[in-house]
Protein backbone atom coordinates (compact mmCIF):
# COMPACT_ATOMS: atom_id res chain seq x y z
CA UNK A 1 0.00 0.00 0.00
CA UNK A 2 1.38 3.35 -1.00
CA UNK A 3 1.75 6.49 1.06
CA UNK A 4 -1.55 8.24 1.58
CA UNK A 5 -1.21 11.82 0.38
CA UNK A 6 -2.83 14.68 2.24
CA UNK A 7 -4.96 16.55 -0.26
CA UNK A 8 -6.11 19.74 1.43
CA UNK A 9 -9.64 20.66 0.42
CA UNK A 10 -8.70 24.36 0.54
CA UNK A 11 -5.79 23.89 -1.87
CA UNK A 12 -7.47 22.21 -4.82
CA UNK A 13 -8.37 24.26 -7.93
CA UNK A 14 -12.13 24.61 -8.18
CA UNK A 15 -14.77 25.82 -10.60
CA UNK A 16 -15.00 29.00 -8.57
CA UNK A 17 -11.50 29.93 -9.75
CA UNK A 18 -12.47 29.66 -13.40
CA UNK A 19 -13.68 32.93 -14.96
CA UNK A 20 -17.30 32.64 -16.07
CA UNK A 21 -17.87 29.32 -14.33
CA UNK A 22 -21.53 28.65 -13.90
CA UNK A 23 -23.12 27.11 -10.85
CA UNK A 24 -26.51 26.41 -12.38
CA UNK A 25 -26.26 22.76 -11.35
CA UNK A 26 -26.88 21.76 -7.75
CA UNK A 27 -23.60 20.79 -6.08
CA UNK A 28 -23.76 17.56 -4.07
CA UNK A 29 -20.87 16.81 -1.72
CA UNK A 30 -20.65 13.18 -0.61
CA UNK A 31 -18.84 12.62 2.69
CA UNK A 32 -17.74 9.07 3.53
CA UNK A 33 -15.57 7.88 6.42
CA UNK A 34 -13.16 5.92 4.26
CA UNK A 35 -12.41 4.65 0.78
CA UNK A 36 -10.05 1.80 1.57
CA UNK A 37 -11.87 -1.22 0.15
CA UNK A 38 -14.56 -2.17 -2.32
CA UNK A 39 -17.57 -2.67 -0.08
CA UNK A 40 -21.30 -2.21 -0.50
CA UNK A 41 -21.36 1.43 0.56
CA UNK A 42 -18.37 2.31 -1.59
CA UNK A 43 -19.96 0.71 -4.64
CA UNK A 44 -23.31 2.38 -3.92
CA UNK A 45 -21.57 5.77 -3.66
CA UNK A 46 -19.73 5.23 -6.93
CA UNK A 47 -22.96 4.22 -8.67
CA UNK A 48 -24.80 7.25 -7.32
CA UNK A 49 -22.13 9.63 -8.63
CA UNK A 50 -22.13 7.83 -11.98
CA UNK A 51 -25.90 7.76 -12.38
CA UNK A 52 -26.93 11.22 -11.18
CA UNK A 53 -27.82 13.30 -14.27
CA UNK A 54 -24.76 15.45 -15.01
CA UNK A 55 -26.89 18.23 -16.46
CA UNK A 56 -28.65 18.64 -13.11
CA UNK A 57 -25.97 17.90 -10.53
CA UNK A 58 -22.23 18.25 -10.09
CA UNK A 59 -20.63 15.99 -7.51
CA UNK A 60 -17.63 15.99 -5.20
CA UNK A 61 -16.44 13.32 -2.78
CA UNK A 62 -14.46 13.88 0.42
CA UNK A 63 -13.22 11.02 2.55
CA UNK A 64 -11.32 10.95 5.85
CA UNK A 65 -9.21 7.86 5.05
CA UNK A 66 -8.12 6.61 1.65
CA UNK A 67 -6.08 3.83 0.08
CA UNK A 68 -4.65 5.56 -3.02
CA UNK A 69 -4.07 2.16 -4.64
CA UNK A 70 -7.74 1.19 -4.45
CA UNK A 71 -8.81 0.53 -8.09
CA UNK A 72 -12.30 1.84 -7.33
CA UNK A 73 -10.94 5.39 -6.99
CA UNK A 74 -10.06 5.61 -10.67
CA UNK A 75 -13.69 4.90 -11.58
CA UNK A 76 -15.13 8.01 -9.95
CA UNK A 77 -16.14 10.59 -12.59
CA UNK A 78 -15.76 13.47 -10.12
CA UNK A 79 -13.09 14.88 -7.77
CA UNK A 80 -12.25 12.65 -4.79
CA UNK A 81 -10.36 14.47 -2.02
CA UNK A 82 -8.76 13.32 1.20
CA UNK A 83 -9.37 15.30 4.39
CA UNK A 84 -7.28 13.36 6.95
CA UNK A 85 -9.26 12.83 10.13
CA UNK A 86 -8.55 10.23 12.80
CA UNK A 87 -10.43 11.76 15.72
CA UNK A 88 -13.48 14.02 15.66
CA UNK A 89 -12.92 15.69 19.03
CA UNK A 90 -9.34 17.01 19.04
CA UNK A 91 -7.60 20.15 17.76
CA UNK A 92 -6.98 18.55 14.39
CA UNK A 93 -10.73 18.01 14.03
CA UNK A 94 -11.29 21.73 14.56
CA UNK A 95 -8.72 22.53 11.87
CA UNK A 96 -10.30 20.03 9.47
CA UNK A 97 -13.73 21.38 10.29
CA UNK A 98 -12.66 24.87 9.29
CA UNK A 99 -11.27 23.48 6.02
CA UNK A 100 -14.46 21.53 5.30
CA UNK A 101 -16.73 24.47 6.08
CA UNK A 102 -14.59 26.68 3.85
CA UNK A 103 -14.86 24.19 1.01
CA UNK A 104 -18.65 24.01 1.40
CA UNK A 105 -19.02 27.79 1.27
CA UNK A 106 -16.43 28.39 -1.44
CA UNK A 107 -17.72 25.61 -3.67
CA UNK A 108 -21.34 26.60 -3.07
CA UNK A 109 -22.33 23.12 -1.94
CA UNK A 110 -26.11 22.70 -1.93
CA UNK A 111 -26.39 19.20 -0.48
CA UNK A 112 -24.08 17.31 1.85
CA UNK A 113 -24.83 13.59 1.64
CA UNK A 114 -23.09 11.52 4.33
CA UNK A 115 -22.11 7.87 4.78
CA UNK A 116 -21.11 6.25 8.10
CA UNK A 117 -20.76 7.61 11.66
CA UNK A 118 -17.95 10.19 11.42
CA UNK A 119 -19.36 11.66 8.22
CA UNK A 120 -22.89 11.60 9.64
CA UNK A 121 -22.14 13.14 13.03
CA UNK A 122 -18.99 15.26 12.67
CA UNK A 123 -19.38 16.02 8.97
CA UNK A 124 -23.10 16.68 9.23
CA UNK A 125 -22.55 19.09 12.12
CA UNK A 126 -19.81 20.99 10.25
CA UNK A 127 -22.06 21.17 7.19
CA UNK A 128 -24.91 22.58 9.23
CA UNK A 129 -22.68 25.14 10.93
CA UNK A 130 -21.36 26.28 7.56
CA UNK A 131 -24.78 27.79 7.03
CA UNK A 132 -25.43 26.63 3.48
CA UNK A 133 -26.37 23.10 2.61
CA UNK A 134 -29.11 20.57 3.00
CA UNK A 135 -27.84 17.60 5.04
CA UNK A 136 -28.82 14.04 4.11
CA UNK A 137 -27.64 10.89 5.87
CA UNK A 138 -27.49 7.41 4.30
CA UNK A 139 -27.98 4.57 6.78
CA UNK A 140 -26.76 1.30 5.34
CA UNK A 141 -26.72 -1.23 8.16
CA UNK A 142 -28.35 -2.28 11.40
CA UNK A 143 -25.90 -0.32 13.55
CA UNK A 144 -23.10 -2.90 13.44
CA UNK A 145 -20.40 -0.19 13.35
CA UNK A 146 -21.81 1.87 16.19
CA UNK A 147 -20.32 2.32 19.62
CA UNK A 148 -22.07 3.84 22.63
CA UNK A 149 -20.84 7.32 21.67
CA UNK A 150 -22.40 6.90 18.23
CA UNK A 151 -25.77 5.85 19.64
CA UNK A 152 -25.84 8.93 21.83
CA UNK A 153 -24.62 11.17 19.02
CA UNK A 154 -27.24 9.98 16.56
CA UNK A 155 -30.03 10.73 19.03
CA UNK A 156 -28.71 14.15 20.00
CA UNK A 157 -28.02 15.20 16.41
CA UNK A 158 -31.17 13.72 14.87
CA UNK A 159 -32.59 17.22 14.16
CA UNK A 160 -29.44 17.99 12.15
CA UNK A 161 -30.60 15.92 9.17
CA UNK A 162 -33.09 17.17 6.62
CA UNK A 163 -33.58 13.62 5.40
CA UNK A 164 -32.38 10.15 6.35
CA UNK A 165 -32.21 7.60 3.54
CA UNK A 166 -32.21 3.95 4.56
CA UNK A 167 -31.14 1.10 2.35
CA UNK A 168 -34.05 -1.17 3.36
CA UNK A 169 -37.29 -1.10 5.31
CA UNK A 170 -35.60 -3.04 8.10
CA UNK A 171 -32.89 -0.39 8.38
CA UNK A 172 -35.61 2.27 8.29
CA UNK A 173 -37.40 0.63 11.21
CA UNK A 174 -34.13 0.32 13.13
CA UNK A 175 -33.19 3.96 12.47
CA UNK A 176 -36.55 5.32 13.60
CA UNK A 177 -36.53 3.27 16.80
CA UNK A 178 -32.85 3.62 17.69
CA UNK A 179 -32.38 7.26 16.71
CA UNK A 180 -35.90 8.45 17.54
CA UNK A 181 -36.50 9.82 14.07
CA UNK A 182 -39.89 10.96 12.83
CA UNK A 183 -41.25 8.61 10.13
CA UNK A 184 -41.70 11.54 7.75
CA UNK A 185 -37.96 12.22 7.86
CA UNK A 186 -36.90 8.68 6.92
CA UNK A 187 -37.27 7.12 3.47
CA UNK A 188 -36.10 3.81 2.05
CA UNK A 189 -33.96 4.01 -1.07
CA UNK A 190 -32.84 0.60 -2.28
CA UNK A 191 -29.54 -0.23 -3.93
CA UNK A 192 -29.65 -0.84 -7.66
CA UNK A 193 -27.78 -2.91 -10.19
CA UNK A 194 -27.32 -1.98 -13.83
CA UNK A 195 -28.65 -4.84 -16.00
CA UNK A 196 -26.45 -3.56 -18.84
CA UNK A 197 -23.41 -4.74 -16.85
CA UNK A 198 -24.67 -8.33 -16.82
CA UNK A 199 -23.28 -10.30 -19.78
CA UNK A 200 -26.07 -11.59 -22.00
CA UNK A 201 -24.15 -14.79 -22.62
CA UNK A 202 -21.28 -16.41 -20.79
CA UNK A 203 -19.02 -19.23 -21.91
CA UNK A 204 -19.70 -21.29 -18.82
CA UNK A 205 -17.12 -23.86 -19.77
CA UNK A 206 -14.39 -21.25 -20.13
CA UNK A 207 -15.28 -19.55 -16.83
CA UNK A 208 -15.26 -22.89 -15.04
CA UNK A 209 -11.94 -23.84 -16.58
CA UNK A 210 -10.45 -20.60 -15.26
CA UNK A 211 -11.85 -21.46 -11.85
CA UNK A 212 -10.45 -24.98 -12.06
CA UNK A 213 -13.95 -26.45 -11.97
CA UNK A 214 -15.24 -29.18 -14.27
CA UNK A 215 -18.53 -28.97 -16.19
CA UNK A 216 -19.94 -31.77 -14.03
CA UNK A 217 -19.49 -29.84 -10.78
CA UNK A 218 -22.29 -27.98 -9.06
CA UNK A 219 -21.08 -24.48 -8.19
CA UNK A 220 -22.40 -22.52 -5.24
CA UNK A 221 -21.22 -18.90 -5.37
CA UNK A 222 -20.91 -16.32 -2.63
CA UNK A 223 -19.57 -12.78 -2.85
CA UNK A 224 -18.30 -10.44 -0.15
CA UNK A 225 -15.29 -9.26 1.79
CA UNK A 226 -14.12 -11.94 4.19
CA UNK A 227 -15.65 -10.66 7.42
CA UNK A 228 -17.19 -12.65 10.24
CA UNK A 229 -20.41 -10.65 9.96
CA UNK A 230 -20.87 -12.16 6.47
CA UNK A 231 -21.21 -15.66 7.94
CA UNK A 232 -18.80 -17.47 5.64
CA UNK A 233 -18.02 -19.94 8.44
CA UNK A 234 -21.72 -20.88 8.53
CA UNK A 235 -21.60 -21.25 4.74
CA UNK A 236 -18.61 -23.61 4.90
CA UNK A 237 -20.53 -25.83 7.35
CA UNK A 238 -23.55 -25.77 5.05
CA UNK A 239 -21.34 -26.66 2.07
CA UNK A 240 -19.98 -29.66 3.96
CA UNK A 241 -23.53 -31.00 4.32
CA UNK A 242 -24.29 -30.32 0.65
CA UNK A 243 -21.18 -32.25 -0.36
CA UNK A 244 -22.52 -35.37 1.35
CA UNK A 245 -25.28 -35.55 -1.25
CA UNK A 246 -23.42 -33.84 -4.10
CA UNK A 247 -19.71 -34.68 -3.61
CA UNK A 248 -18.62 -32.72 -6.67
CA UNK A 249 -20.05 -29.43 -5.36
CA UNK A 250 -17.67 -26.47 -5.34
CA UNK A 251 -18.13 -23.44 -3.09
CA UNK A 252 -16.65 -20.42 -4.88
CA UNK A 253 -16.14 -17.40 -2.61
CA UNK A 254 -15.32 -14.14 -4.41
CA UNK A 255 -13.92 -11.49 -2.09
CA UNK A 256 -10.72 -10.36 -0.47
CA UNK A 257 -9.63 -10.48 3.15
CA UNK A 258 -10.82 -7.57 5.25
CA UNK A 259 -7.88 -5.58 6.70
CA UNK A 260 -9.68 -5.47 10.06
CA UNK A 261 -9.99 -9.30 10.16
CA UNK A 262 -6.94 -10.67 8.32
CA UNK A 263 -7.05 -13.94 10.25
CA UNK A 264 -10.60 -14.82 9.19
CA UNK A 265 -9.58 -16.38 5.87
CA UNK A 266 -7.14 -18.65 7.69
CA UNK A 267 -9.95 -19.66 10.03
CA UNK A 268 -12.15 -20.47 7.05
CA UNK A 269 -9.42 -22.53 5.40
CA UNK A 270 -8.90 -24.46 8.64
CA UNK A 271 -12.63 -25.03 9.02
CA UNK A 272 -12.84 -26.28 5.43
CA UNK A 273 -10.11 -28.82 6.18
CA UNK A 274 -11.78 -29.90 9.43
CA UNK A 275 -15.05 -30.41 7.55
CA UNK A 276 -13.26 -32.49 4.91
CA UNK A 277 -14.06 -30.16 2.00
CA UNK A 278 -10.79 -28.23 1.56
CA UNK A 279 -10.70 -29.33 -2.09
CA UNK A 280 -14.28 -28.18 -2.61
CA UNK A 281 -13.83 -24.60 -1.34
CA UNK A 282 -12.21 -22.07 -3.64
CA UNK A 283 -11.22 -18.65 -2.31
CA UNK A 284 -11.11 -16.55 -5.47
CA UNK A 285 -9.99 -13.30 -3.84
CA UNK A 286 -11.21 -10.00 -5.32
CA UNK A 287 -12.92 -10.62 -8.67
CA UNK A 288 -13.54 -7.75 -11.07
CA UNK A 289 -15.90 -9.60 -13.41
CA UNK A 290 -17.95 -11.25 -10.69
CA UNK A 291 -21.00 -11.41 -12.97
CA UNK A 292 -19.30 -14.05 -15.11
CA UNK A 293 -18.65 -16.20 -12.04
CA UNK A 294 -22.28 -15.83 -10.97
CA UNK A 295 -23.61 -16.71 -14.43
CA UNK A 296 -21.47 -19.87 -14.38
CA UNK A 297 -22.88 -20.92 -10.99
CA UNK A 298 -25.89 -23.04 -10.06
CA UNK A 299 -26.92 -21.05 -6.99
CA UNK A 300 -25.90 -18.13 -4.81
CA UNK A 301 -25.72 -18.25 -1.02
CA UNK A 302 -25.46 -15.35 1.43
CA UNK A 303 -25.53 -16.34 5.11
CA UNK A 304 -24.79 -12.95 6.70
CA UNK A 305 -25.33 -12.48 10.40
CA UNK A 306 -26.40 -8.90 9.73
CA UNK A 307 -27.12 -7.07 6.52
CA UNK A 308 -28.49 -3.73 5.41
CA UNK A 309 -29.23 -4.49 1.79
CA UNK A 310 -26.84 -6.67 -0.17
CA UNK A 311 -25.42 -5.55 -3.52
CA UNK A 312 -24.14 -9.09 -4.05
CA UNK A 313 -27.64 -10.50 -3.65
CA UNK A 314 -28.96 -8.09 -6.28
CA UNK A 315 -26.12 -9.02 -8.65
CA UNK A 316 -26.95 -12.72 -8.25
CA UNK A 317 -30.62 -12.03 -8.96
CA UNK A 318 -29.68 -9.98 -12.02
CA UNK A 319 -27.63 -12.95 -13.26
CA UNK A 320 -30.70 -15.16 -13.06
CA UNK A 321 -29.49 -17.63 -10.46
CA UNK A 322 -31.58 -18.71 -7.44
CA UNK A 323 -30.50 -17.55 -3.99
CA UNK A 324 -30.39 -18.80 -0.43
CA UNK A 325 -30.00 -16.03 2.15
CA UNK A 326 -30.47 -15.40 5.84
CA UNK A 327 -33.55 -13.61 7.02
CA UNK A 328 -31.69 -10.51 8.18
CA UNK A 329 -31.87 -6.85 7.17
CA UNK A 330 -33.22 -6.31 3.69
CA UNK A 331 -32.56 -9.81 2.32
CA UNK A 332 -36.25 -10.71 2.46
CA UNK A 333 -37.17 -7.46 0.71
CA UNK A 334 -34.76 -8.22 -2.13
CA UNK A 335 -35.96 -11.79 -2.54
CA UNK A 336 -39.63 -10.91 -2.30
CA UNK A 337 -39.79 -12.94 0.93
CA UNK A 338 -39.00 -16.15 -0.91
CA UNK A 339 -40.10 -15.48 -4.48
CA UNK A 340 -36.58 -15.38 -5.91
CA UNK A 341 -34.91 -17.68 -3.41
CA UNK A 342 -35.10 -19.27 0.01
CA UNK A 343 -34.74 -17.47 3.34
CA UNK A 344 -33.24 -19.23 6.37
CA UNK A 345 -32.51 -18.14 9.91
CA UNK A 346 -29.10 -16.78 10.80
CA UNK A 347 -26.59 -19.41 12.05
CA UNK A 348 -28.73 -22.30 10.73
CA UNK A 349 -26.31 -24.08 8.40
CA UNK A 350 -28.52 -27.17 8.28
CA UNK A 351 -31.50 -25.24 6.89
CA UNK A 352 -29.23 -23.50 4.38
CA UNK A 353 -27.79 -26.82 3.23
CA UNK A 354 -31.28 -28.30 2.84
CA UNK A 355 -32.42 -25.43 0.62
CA UNK A 356 -29.25 -25.50 -1.47
CA UNK A 357 -29.74 -29.24 -2.04
CA UNK A 358 -33.35 -28.60 -2.98
CA UNK A 359 -32.23 -26.20 -5.70
CA UNK A 360 -29.58 -28.61 -6.96
CA UNK A 361 -32.12 -31.42 -7.15
CA UNK A 362 -34.88 -29.42 -8.84
CA UNK A 363 -33.56 -27.59 -11.90
CA UNK A 364 -37.04 -26.39 -12.86
CA UNK A 365 -37.52 -24.74 -9.46
CA UNK A 366 -34.06 -23.20 -9.61
CA UNK A 367 -34.72 -21.80 -13.08
CA UNK A 368 -38.10 -20.30 -12.12
CA UNK A 369 -36.63 -18.63 -9.04
CA UNK A 370 -33.78 -17.23 -11.11
CA UNK A 371 -36.22 -15.84 -13.67
CA UNK A 372 -38.34 -14.20 -10.98
CA UNK A 373 -35.18 -12.63 -9.56
CA UNK A 374 -34.27 -11.11 -12.92
CA UNK A 375 -37.82 -9.78 -13.28
CA UNK A 376 -37.66 -8.17 -9.82
CA UNK A 377 -34.40 -6.44 -10.73
CA UNK A 378 -35.95 -4.96 -13.86
CA UNK A 379 -39.01 -3.73 -11.97
CA UNK A 380 -37.59 -2.50 -8.67
CA UNK A 381 -33.81 -2.29 -8.53
CA UNK A 382 -32.56 -0.50 -11.65
CA UNK A 383 -30.62 2.79 -11.78
CA UNK A 384 -33.64 4.46 -13.39
CA UNK A 385 -35.85 3.59 -10.42
CA UNK A 386 -33.35 4.38 -7.67
CA UNK A 387 -31.83 7.54 -9.13
CA UNK A 388 -35.27 8.78 -10.12
CA UNK A 389 -36.31 8.55 -6.49
CA UNK A 390 -33.10 10.21 -5.27
CA UNK A 391 -33.48 13.11 -7.72
CA UNK A 392 -37.06 13.57 -6.51
CA UNK A 393 -35.81 13.76 -2.91
CA UNK A 394 -33.06 16.23 -3.81
CA UNK A 395 -35.47 18.40 -5.82
CA UNK A 396 -38.07 18.48 -3.03
CA UNK A 397 -35.51 19.55 -0.44
CA UNK A 398 -33.94 22.13 -2.76
CA UNK A 399 -37.33 23.63 -3.58
CA UNK A 400 -38.23 23.85 0.10
CA UNK A 401 -35.03 25.76 0.82
CA UNK A 402 -35.74 28.47 -1.79
N, C-alpha and C positions, 0 to 999 in steps of 0.2 A: 504494500500500500504506500502510495506516495505521500509527500508532505502536503498537508492541507493548507492551502493559501488563505490568508485573511483578505477578503475582498470587502473593503469598507463601502457601505451603502451610500456614504456621502462623498465618495471619490470616483464614482462611475459615471461616465458621460450619459446624459439623459436626453429625452426629446425636448425638455425645457430649454436645453442649451442650443437647440437648432433654430435658427431664425425662421419664423413663419410656421413653426410646428403647430399642428392643430390638435386639440384635445376634445374633439367632438365625440370620440368613443369613450364609454365608461372604462375607467381603469380599475382592474381587479388585481389586488395584491394577495397572493396565496402565501400564508405563513405555515411552515411545517417544522416540527422539532428537528428532524434529521432526514437526510437523503444518503443513507449509507448501505442500503440493500434494496433489492427489488421485492417489495412486499405489496400487499393488497392496497394499502393507502397510497403508496408511492405510484402504483400503476393507475389507480383511480384519479390521482392528481394529474398525472401526465395526460390521461385521456380527456379530462375536463379541459385542460389548456389547449389540447389539440382540437377538440370538438366545438368549443365556444365559437360562435360566428365572428370572424376577424373584423368584419365591417362594423360590428356593434361593440366589441370589447377588445381592449388591449390588456395583456396579462404580464405580471411579473411574479417571480417566486423568490422568497427569502427563506433560508433555512439556517438553523443554529449549529448544525453539525453536518459535515459533508465528506464523503469519500470521493475525491476527484477522479478516481479510476473507475467509478461505477458507470457501466455502459449506458445505463438509463439516462444519465445526465445529457448525453449528446443528442437524445431524442426530443428534448424540450424545444419547442419552437419560439421560446421567449427567453428573456434574461433570467438566469438563476444566480443568485448572489448569496454569499456566505456572510452571516453576521455572528461571529463566534460568541457563544453564550453557554456557560457551563453551570451557572447558578443564577437564579432570578431574584436573589435578595442580597446582593453585595454591591460594592462600588462599581464594579465592571458592568453590572446590570443597569445601573443608572446611566453610565456612559453609553451603553448600547441602546438604551431606551431613548436617549436624546437623538442618537443617530437614526433610529427607526422613525421616530416622530418627524424628524427633519425630512427624511425620505418621503413619508406620507404626504406632508404638506407641499414639498417641492415638486413632487411628481403628480400632485393632484389626484391622489388615490381616492376613488369613490367607494370601493368595497374592500374590506379586509376579510378574507375567508381563511379560517384557521383550522389546523389539523393537529390534534394531540395536546396533552396538558400544558406544556410550557407556552406553546403558541396560543392556545385557548385563553389561559389565565393571564400570563405576563403580556403576551403580544396583544391580546384583546384589550387589556387595560391601557397599554400604551396607545393603541389605535384610538380608543375612546378619548383619552386625554389630549390627543393631537387635535381634536376638535372638528375633524372633517368627515371620516368615513362611516358608512354602515358596517356593522360587525356581524359576521355570520360564522357560526361554529359547526364543523362537521364532526359528528360522533359516530365512530366506526366499530365500537366493540362494547362488550358488557362490563366495562370498567376494569379489565384485567391489568391495565397499566397503572391504575390509580393507587396512591398511598393515602394515608389519613389526611395529609395536608391538602391533597387534591380534592378529596371529598368535601372538605370544609370550604376550600376555595371555590369550587363549582357552585356551592349553595350561596355563598356570599356574593359572588359575582354574576349570578344568574341574570339580574337586570341589565347587565352589560351587553347582552347579545340581542340584536334585533331579530334574529332568526336562528334556530338550531335545526340543522338538517341531520337526520338519522338514516343509517344505511339499511335499516329494516324496521318493521313494526315492533319486533322484540326489543331492539335498541331504543326505539321511541318510548316504549313503556318503561324501560329501565331508566331512561334519562328523566322522564317526567317524575317518576317516583323518587329516584335518588337525589336529583338536583332541584326538586320542587319547582318544576317549570310548568307554566300554564299550557294546556293543550294547544291553544291557538298559536303559540310561539314555536311549536315543534312540528316538523313535517318530515315524512319519510321520502327519501330520494334514493332509489335503488342503484346499485352498480349496473353497468351495461357492458355488453361485449359486441364488437363490430363483426357481424356475419361475413363481411367482405374479407376479413382476415382468415377465415376458415377455408382451407383448401377444398375445392369442389371434389377433387379426386386425390387419392393417396395410393402410391404403390406400397401396399401393405407388406408385401414380401420384402421389398428393399428396406423399409423402415425396420422391420423385424430382424433382417440380417445385420443392420447397423447396431441393433440392440443385442445381438447375439442370441436371438430367440427364433426357434423354428416355427414353421407355419402351423404345425400341429399343436403348439402350446396355446393355452388360454392365458390371456394377459389381463391382469387387473392393474389399472393405473391409479396413481395418486400424485398430487402436485402440491408443493408447499415447502417453505423453508423448514429445516429440520429443528423444530421446537417441540418441547414436551406438550404444550397446549394443543398442538395439532394431532396428538393421539396416535403417532406412528407406531408406538409400542403395542397399542391395542390392535392396530391393523396387522402387525406381524403375527400376533397370536391368532387373529382371525384367519390369516393366510395359511398358517400351519394346519388349521382345521380343514380349510378348503382343499389343501394338498392331499389330505387323506382320501378324498373322493376323486380329485382330479390331480394326480401326481405331477403332471406336466405343467401345472399352473405357474406362471411367473408374476411376481409382484414387482412392478416397475415404479420406483419413486423418483420423481423429477423435482429436484430442489437442493439447494446448497445448505451447508451447515450454518447455523445462526451464530454470529460472533459471541453472543451472550451465553450460548450453550454449546460450546465446541465439543464437549464430551458426549453429547447425545447420540451422534452418529455411531460412535464406538459402542455405546450401550445397545443400540439397535442391531449392530452387527453381531454382538455377543448374544443377544436374545435370539436372533435368527439361527445362530449355530446351536444354541441350547434347544431350540424347537425343531432342529433337524432339517431346516429349510434354507440353509446358507446359500445353496446353489440356486434356489428359486427366487431369491430376493436380489434385485438389481438396483443399486443406488446410482442414478444417472447423473447426479450433480445438477447444476443449473443448466436448463435446456432452453435455448432461444426459440426454436420452432416446436413448442410443446403441443401445438394442435396436431402435428403429424403423428406424434406418439399417441395422443388420445384417439385419433381416427384409426390407428392400428391396434387399438385395445378392444377387449370384449366388454369391459365394465369399468366404472370409475368408483373409487371408494374414498370417502372423507370421514374420518372418525374423530373429529376435533372434540376436545373437552369444552371449548368455548368458541364461539364464532359470532362475528357481527353479520356479515353477508359475504359469502365466499366468491371471489372472482374465479377461482379454479372450478368451482361447481358450475358456474355459468358457462365457462369454456367447454367443460365436458358435455353439458346439455347442447351447446351450439354445435358440437361435433357429432351429435346424434347417438351418443352411447348412454346406456342406462346407468343410474347412480344408486349407490348406497351411502347414506350419510346419517350422522347422529342428529337427534332431535334437539338441537341447540341453536340459539340465535335465530338467524333468518333462513336456515337450511330448509325448514318446512315451507316457508314462503316461496323460495326458489323452486322447490320441487312440487309445488301445488299440493302439499301435504300428502304426497304419495303418488301423484299422477305420473311424474317423470322418473320415479325411482322409489326405493324403500327407505323409510326412516326407522332408526333403531335408537335405543337409549345409550347415552354416554357410558363408556367402560364395558359395554356388553359385547365382547368379542364373539361370543357364541351366536348371538342373534345376527350379528353382521355376517358371520361365516354362513349361516343358514340362508340368508337372503342372497349372498353372492352365489352360492351353489344353485339356488333356485333360478337365477338368471343364466347361469352356465348350462343348466339342464334344459331350459325352455327358451329356445332362440326366438320363437314368435313373440313371447312376452317381452324379451329384451329388446327386440326391434320396435315393438309398439311403444314401449316406454321411451326409447331413444327418439322416436318420431314426435312424441308428445313434448319432449324436452325441446327439440328444435322449434316446434310451433310456439311454445311459450316464450322462447328467446325472441322470435320475430314479432310477437304481440306485445311483450312487456319490458324487455330488457335490451333494447337497441339504443344507440346513441341518439337517434331522433327523438325517442320517447324521453329519455333521461335529460338530455340537454334542453329539450323543449320545456320541460318542467323547471329546470334551473333558470333558464332565461326568464320565464314567467315570474319566478320568485325575485330575481334581480330587478326586473322592470317594476314590479309592484313596490318594492322597497325604495327604489330610486324615485318613483313618482310621488311616493308619500313624503319624501324628504324635500321636494321642491316647493 
